[in-house]
């Protein structure tokens, strides 16, 4: 009988420990739960960051990598695909996928 009482007491102590309320985060106790003020702050930060994100995500569409060739104006021939050489005076670009990009407009190949 004595053993059963000790086991019962240990079980009660364990259940009392697990039944205690979870600890409250210190930051949440200072700033509070998610409410109107927090949602307003998140919305303001989101709308302020949208223009910056537009600049980041526009680069792949305005500057895609295209193939290019060195064009020799004297012989009117193309040579060496995707080869940067300082002796090349003019580059021709593959315009099959893109009509005009920043790279093709300013010959940004090297």
Helices and strands as residue ranges (DSSP letters): H 2-18, H 26-31, H 36-62, E 68-72, E 77-81, E 90-93, H 102-106
